[in-house]
Amino acid sequence: MKLFANNKRFFSQDTRANCIKSPQSWQEIDWNEAGRKIKILQEKRVIATQNKNYKEVYKWQWIILNSFSGRALAIRKVINNSGGKTSGTDNVLWKNTNDYMNY
């Protein structure tokens, strides 16, 4: 993935528009907007997969994994199930919303 990160053409206006800005606190996150943005990115990844354009697939996958919305939705999914009460592989247990924002 490092190959794509240095490419200036890698980030187009389209990809920048699909990333939400980082809010200051966990309560300020617009979950509907974050979900909508990730859904758009996932749809683009599916289209690239169907067209067998694997460079585009890797690009969209990298953007999803490294976007704030993707990470915030992943954390929200974990903390809202039974896994939210256990520590991860690093033996750190997140107890409050400040911990969620410092990932």
Protein Blocks (a to p, Z undefined) as FASTA:
>chain_A
ZZmmmpmklpcfklmmmpccddfbfklpcfklmmmmmmmmmmmmmmmmmnopaklmmmmm
mmmmmpmklmmmmmmmmmmmmklmpccfkopacfbfklmmmZZ
